[in-house]
Amino acid sequence: MRKRALVLAGGGTRGAYQDGAVRALRELHEDHWQIITGTSIGALNGAMVVQGDDEAMHELWSTLTQDMIIKGSFSTDLKLETIVDERKQLATFLRSYVREKGADISPFFSNIQRLYHPDKFFASDIDFACVAVHHITLKPVFITKDMMRESGADWLLSSASAFPAFPVHKFNDNEYIDGGYYDNLPIDLALRMGADEIIAVDLSHQPQHPNYIGRKHIRYIYPRVETGSFLSFDRETLDLLNRLGYLDAKKCFGALDGEKYTFERMALPEWSDTFQVELLKLEARIKQANAINDSFRSGSYIYDRLCEQLHRRSLSEREMIFGLMDDLMDLAGCDVTRVWTYREARNAVLASFASCIDKDYPILPGLIPSSVLEYLQTMDLHGIVEKLVHRKIYPEHGHLPENAVLTLNPFAQALADVIIYMLIELGEEPNGENSRV
């Protein structure tokens, strides 16, 4: 029988995202896992999942406040990634740091003891492991379910001791710090425990193990928005992350569509196939316009940019369209927490660019060719896309040299082309006149 593992990353209060993801997985009946691994807050969330305490986990993330974790005042603008990414440089500092320093996290330990129930934990047939790091040697400690039989709450706190923000955790004559110093998303540990299939829930906007994204037998769920400090107790932020975890898990398993933004299940727009051909032609023009520019010499600049944006090695047609929609919806200021229809998203994008479709939209000032590039550099992406859309609809209103655009911001041309196809699909301009494209 295949073994499925749920792998939960560390990330402090961003663990609210995992609560939303687990709720979605339960609804989708994708919760038949035999192994759970986690680091830091992912270990605590994982222990509650092992226990079947979904309601307790949801209550934690729905009511979490700073005084449930930290006693007294404390700076909450720390970046966990900064601490973890600089772990090698911090090694000497870690050994010499006064061990009593760091926040008073006695409330956190009290809550771990309240939420961890050994009777439920060991009655479950789900295997479990988490990661901590030995403070002196900086070597990883892989905490098995059997090791949790004694001092289970201490092991969970050890995994979550985000030193130096939190103090070193001392028990059994040893000292431990956060498992993120070794592996903040222990997929490898789950594989070593016999997992054949992985559901990984990261808490970082920049995936911690992008090499696993798109791999067979691995579902990689991660937030597409900046997640801020790992000690942010802002209720709006926590609720946002919880909602996004729910939506991203649904998208990962095909119940919803989209990348950053979420759509009802949908067929691609009718123009998608034709657009793919035009995109190939645009890539060729970009390469020609930048023949002396090494950064654009690949011949697939738009495709490569979308791969980087979506953390993929390769992209399907659907992924490319949704990636472009993400950028357009960002420019339109769309709500990332709602579920959109394609029609709603298209109309929101076109409304954002309605001014440039008007005949009276300001054309380019009279500029000599050498000044056009300098002028474009003063504009943001939305402004450049507006100019490109207007140029396509009203070519007689002024000339915007294509080479200048393809040299400065070729991605803007791809976004403008999508808007043009949306206008053609709509059949008329927003002001009611027949489309001129």
Secondary structure, DSSP 8 states (H G I E B T S, - for coil): ---EEEEE---GGGGHHHHHHHHHHHHTT----SEEEEETHHHHHHHHHHHT-HHHHHHHHHH--GGGT-BS-------HHHHHHTHHHHHHHHHHS-TT-S-B-HHHHHHHHHH--HHHHHHS--EEEEEEEETTT--EEEEETGGGGTTHHHHHHHHT--TTTS--EEETTEEEEEGGGT-SS-HHHHHHTT-SEEEEE---SS-S-GGGTT-TTEEEE--SS----TT---HHHHHHHHHHHHHHHHHHTTSSB-SSSEE-S----TTHHHHHHHHHHHHHHHHHHTTT-GGGTTS-HHHHHHHHHHT-SS--HHHHHHHHHHHHHHHTT--TTSEE-HHHHHHHHHHHTHHHHSTTS-------HHHHHHHHTTS-HHHHHHHHHHHHH-GGG----HHHHHHH-HHHHHHHHHHHHHHHHH-B-TTSSB---
